[in-house]
Amino acid sequence: MTSRSHEDLPEHAKERLHAMRGDGGHKALFTSDLSVNEFLLVREAGFEPVGMVVGTSIYHIGFQQARWTKNEEMVVLTQALYHARELAMSRMEEEAEELNADGVVGVRLKVKHMSWNTDLAEFVAIGTAVRHVDGDKRFRNRKGEPFTSDLSGQDFWTLLHAGYRPVGMVMGNCVYHVAHQTFGQFFKTVGQNTEMTNFTQALYDARELAMERMQNEAEALQAEGIVGVDIYEGNYGWSSHVIEFFTVGTAIVPISAEHHIPTPQLVLSVNG
């Protein structure tokens, strides 16, 4: 991960965070993108929200030429998209550290291209920083930094009550060029039911690379496993044969030897 420095935070971000902390005569006030149900469950789990935290990075995505008939990773593009997301995540974590939070829940990663330049994209990480009400710092990760998680407030509550805790949001990506068919390959498949093995192998390999990199991040956090994994596909305006696979989830570790799963309860609505 990118090394962090609070000096990287914009001045207005510092002012907002200090106001939420109650510095300078301000009354402490938290902000949150949690729903009402999520807020109440996070509180019931022993945590209090201390503020909504944001990280962003506007990144220039470089150029890489693909070979027409070659399945291959576009390493320049892979590294650019990973680093941009990492910068956004790191800055969000800096804000959480500034609030003396123990973690960030409900993290969302967004990306959008700038209308004035298609080579520029903004990557944004948003979540709600939380702190344990008893000041229990064991919920921080093995580096002593706030944990991150894309779990909802409900899933966060369920995870803790089942004897696990999140240690970090982990991700992996791969930008891959899917080779075009040669004329010979095209004519062999005209009118035929047949697997397009070239395309199958390319997409399979790209997903596997993204998944492997996510797992490597979890291993670095000494996690037992990853929950809530999602795999996203994106093109971002490149050639139709260039695609990114991005995978993300929450790495977890056990906090007790026994894992009690709360019994599901039937709830009937009384609304008409």
Secondary structure per residue as TSV (DSSP state, phi and psi in degrees):
chain	resnum	aa	ss	phi	psi
A	1	M	-	360.0	155.4
A	2	T	-	-66.8	136.7
A	3	S	-	-64.9	145.5
A	4	R	-	-105.6	146.6
A	5	S	-	-145.4	128.3
A	6	H	G	-64.9	-16.4
A	7	E	G	-66.7	-17.2
A	8	D	G	-75.5	-16.7
A	9	L	S	-72.8	136.9
A	10	P	-	-61.7	153.9
A	11	E	H	-59.9	-40.2
A	12	H	H	-68.0	-31.8
A	13	A	H	-65.5	-42.3
A	14	K	H	-61.9	-41.8
A	15	E	H	-61.3	-44.1
A	16	R	H	-63.9	-43.5
A	17	L	H	-66.5	-40.9
A	18	H	H	-65.5	-36.3
A	19	A	H	-65.1	-41.7
A	20	M	H	-64.9	-32.8
A	21	R	H	-73.8	-15.6
A	22	G	T	91.2	17.8
A	23	D	G	-75.8	159.4
A	24	G	G	62.3	34.2
A	25	G	G	82.7	-0.3
A	26	H	-	-76.6	149.0
A	27	K	-	-81.2	132.7
A	28	A	-	-57.9	133.1
A	29	L	-	-147.7	123.7
A	30	F	-	-95.7	155.4
A	31	T	-	-121.6	155.6
A	32	S	-	-161.0	145.4
A	33	D	-	-101.7	14.2
A	34	L	-	-72.0	144.6
A	35	S	-	-70.6	170.6
A	36	V	H	-59.1	-46.2
A	37	N	H	-62.4	-41.9
A	38	E	H	-64.3	-43.8
A	39	F	H	-57.4	-47.3
A	40	L	H	-67.1	-37.7
A	41	L	H	-71.4	-37.9
A	42	V	H	-61.5	-41.5
A	43	R	H	-63.5	-42.2
A	44	E	H	-66.1	-27.0
A	45	A	T	-78.4	-3.2
A	46	G	T	99.1	14.7
A	47	F	E	-120.8	153.6
A	48	E	E	-124.2	136.7
A	49	P	E	-69.9	138.2
A	50	V	E	-116.0	-9.2
A	51	G	E	159.4	151.5
A	52	M	E	-80.3	129.9
A	53	V	E	-119.3	145.4
A	54	V	E	-136.9	141.6
A	55	G	E	-134.2	145.0
A	56	T	E	-144.1	156.3
A	57	S	E	-152.3	121.8
A	58	I	E	-95.4	120.2
A	59	Y	E	-124.4	136.3
A	60	H	E	-88.8	120.2
A	61	I	-	-91.2	121.8
A	62	G	-	-71.4	-172.5
A	63	F	-	-117.7	142.7
A	64	Q	-	-144.4	130.5
A	65	Q	-	-85.8	129.9
A	66	A	-	-98.6	150.0
A	67	R	-	-84.3	132.4
A	68	W	T	-55.0	-44.7
A	69	T	T	-109.4	26.1
A	70	K	-	-120.0	126.4
A	71	N	-	-77.9	120.5
A	72	E	E	-160.7	152.1
A	73	E	E	-76.1	140.4
A	74	M	-	-92.3	86.3
A	75	V	H	-61.7	-39.0
A	76	V	H	-61.3	-44.0
A	77	L	H	-71.8	-38.9
A	78	T	H	-57.4	-49.9
A	79	Q	H	-64.7	-37.5
A	80	A	H	-63.8	-47.9
A	81	L	H	-69.5	-35.7
A	82	Y	H	-66.8	-47.2
A	83	H	H	-63.7	-38.7
A	84	A	H	-62.6	-44.9
A	85	R	H	-64.3	-39.5
A	86	E	H	-63.1	-40.1
A	87	L	H	-63.1	-44.2
A	88	A	H	-62.6	-44.8
A	89	M	H	-62.6	-43.5
A	90	S	H	-62.6	-39.7
A	91	R	H	-71.3	-33.8
A	92	M	H	-63.6	-41.0
A	93	E	H	-67.2	-33.2
A	94	E	H	-60.6	-42.3
A	95	E	H	-65.2	-39.4
A	96	A	H	-62.9	-40.8
A	97	E	H	-63.5	-39.0
A	98	E	H	-62.2	-30.0
A	99	L	T	-89.1	5.0
A	100	N	T	57.2	39.6
A	101	A	-	-82.0	157.6
A	102	D	S	-94.3	-14.6
A	103	G	E	-176.7	177.1
A	104	V	E	-131.1	127.4
A	105	V	E	-113.7	160.7
A	106	G	E	63.8	34.5
A	107	V	E	-68.8	135.6
A	108	R	E	-122.9	135.3
A	109	L	E	-109.2	126.3
A	110	K	E	-124.7	152.0
A	111	V	E	-140.4	137.5
A	112	K	E	-147.1	145.7
A	113	H	E	-86.8	145.0
A	114	M	E	-78.7	134.1
A	115	S	T	-66.1	-26.1
A	116	W	T	-84.9	-11.3
A	117	N	E	-160.0	112.5
A	118	T	E	-69.8	-12.8
A	119	D	E	-84.3	-5.9
A	120	L	E	-104.5	139.0
A	121	A	E	-138.4	142.5
A	122	E	E	-100.6	128.8
A	123	F	E	-110.2	128.2
A	124	V	E	-128.2	134.8
A	125	A	E	-117.6	127.5
A	126	I	E	-133.1	138.2
A	127	G	E	-164.5	-178.6
A	128	T	E	-112.6	119.9
A	129	A	E	-75.4	137.8
A	130	V	E	-130.6	154.8
A	131	R	E	-132.6	139.4
A	132	H	E	-69.3	135.7
A	133	V	T	-64.7	-25.2
A	134	D	T	-95.1	6.0
A	135	G	-	68.6	27.9
A	136	D	-	-78.0	105.2
A	137	K	G	-81.0	-2.1
A	138	R	G	-68.7	-11.5
A	139	F	G	-80.3	-10.3
A	140	R	S	-71.3	165.5
A	141	N	-	-79.3	-179.7
A	142	R	T	-65.3	-15.3
A	143	K	T	-91.5	1.2
A	144	G	S	78.4	17.2
A	145	E	S	-106.0	158.2
A	146	P	-	-59.1	137.1
A	147	F	E	-72.5	159.6
A	148	T	E	-125.6	150.3
A	149	S	-	-157.7	140.5
A	150	D	-	-97.5	12.3
A	151	L	-	-71.3	147.5
A	152	S	-	-70.7	168.6
A	153	G	H	-59.9	-37.9
A	154	Q	H	-65.0	-45.2
A	155	D	H	-68.1	-35.6
A	156	F	H	-61.8	-45.4
A	157	W	H	-61.3	-46.8
A	158	T	H	-62.3	-42.0
A	159	L	H	-60.9	-47.3
A	160	L	H	-64.3	-41.7
A	161	H	H	-70.1	-19.4
A	162	A	T	-90.3	0.4
A	163	G	T	94.0	24.5
A	164	Y	E	-129.9	162.4
A	165	R	E	-140.7	150.9
A	166	P	E	-78.7	145.1
A	167	V	E	-116.6	-14.9
A	168	G	E	171.1	150.1
A	169	M	E	-84.5	124.9
A	170	V	E	-117.3	147.7
A	171	M	E	-147.4	159.7
A	172	G	E	-151.9	152.7
A	173	N	E	-147.0	164.8
A	174	C	E	-157.1	122.2
A	175	V	E	-97.8	126.4
A	176	Y	E	-133.2	139.3
A	177	H	E	-96.9	122.2
A	178	V	-	-91.7	119.7
A	179	A	-	-60.3	144.2
A	180	H	-	-77.2	154.5
A	181	Q	-	-74.1	145.1
A	182	T	-	-77.8	166.5
A	183	F	H	-61.4	-36.8
A	184	G	H	-63.5	-43.2
A	185	Q	H	-65.3	-39.0
A	186	F	H	-62.4	-48.1
A	187	F	H	-69.3	-26.4
A	188	K	H	-69.6	-25.1
A	189	T	H	-102.5	-4.3
A	190	V	T	-60.7	123.8
A	191	G	T	73.8	9.8
A	192	Q	-	-110.9	145.1
A	193	N	-	-86.8	109.3
A	194	T	-	-157.3	145.9
A	195	E	-	-70.8	138.0
A	196	M	-	-88.6	83.0
A	197	T	H	-61.9	-31.7
A	198	N	H	-61.9	-46.6
A	199	F	H	-69.1	-41.9
A	200	T	H	-57.5	-49.3
A	201	Q	H	-63.8	-37.9
A	202	A	H	-64.6	-50.4
A	203	L	H	-69.0	-36.4
A	204	Y	H	-61.2	-47.4
A	205	D	H	-63.8	-41.7
A	206	A	H	-63.7	-44.1
A	207	R	H	-63.4	-42.2
A	208	E	H	-62.3	-40.4
A	209	L	H	-63.3	-43.3
A	210	A	H	-63.5	-44.7
A	211	M	H	-63.9	-42.2
A	212	E	H	-61.2	-40.7
A	213	R	H	-69.1	-36.1
A	214	M	H	-63.6	-44.0
A	215	Q	H	-63.2	-36.3
A	216	N	H	-62.2	-38.2
A	217	E	H	-65.2	-40.4
A	218	A	H	-64.9	-39.5
A	219	E	H	-64.1	-35.7
A	220	A	H	-65.4	-27.1
A	221	L	T	-89.6	3.3
A	222	Q	T	56.6	41.7
A	223	A	-	-79.6	157.0
A	224	E	S	-86.5	-28.1
A	225	G	E	-173.1	-179.2
A	226	I	E	-127.7	131.6
A	227	V	E	-116.1	160.0
A	228	G	E	65.2	32.7
A	229	V	E	-69.2	134.2
A	230	D	E	-125.8	146.0
A	231	I	E	-119.8	124.7
A	232	Y	E	-113.8	147.8
A	233	E	E	-116.5	139.1
A	234	G	E	-147.4	157.0
A	235	N	-	-120.6	-35.6
A	236	Y	T	58.8	27.1
A	237	G	T	84.8	7.9
A	238	W	S	-75.2	-171.4
A	239	S	-	-55.2	148.4
A	240	S	T	-61.3	-16.6
A	241	H	T	-99.4	10.4
A	242	V	E	-116.1	124.5
A	243	I	E	-138.1	146.6
A	244	E	E	-107.7	135.7
A	245	F	E	-107.2	125.5
A	246	F	E	-123.8	124.9
A	247	T	E	-122.3	140.8
A	248	V	E	-148.7	147.5
A	249	G	E	-165.5	-177.1
A	250	T	E	-112.8	121.2
A	251	A	E	-79.7	138.6
A	252	I	E	-131.9	159.2
A	253	V	E	-135.8	154.8
A	254	P	E	-75.9	148.8
A	255	I	S	-119.0	-0.7
A	256	S	S	-151.8	159.2
A	257	A	S	-75.2	-26.9
A	258	E	-	-104.2	138.4
A	259	H	-	-120.9	97.7
A	260	H	-	-92.8	120.0
A	261	I	-	-92.8	119.7
A	262	P	-	-56.5	136.8
A	263	T	-	-69.4	127.5
A	264	P	-	-61.1	142.2
A	265	Q	-	-119.2	141.9
A	266	L	-	-78.8	128.4
A	267	V	-	-121.2	122.4
A	268	L	-	-105.3	130.1
A	269	S	-	-76.3	139.4
A	270	V	-	-99.7	4.1
A	271	N	-	-75.2	145.7
A	272	G	-	-72.8	360.0
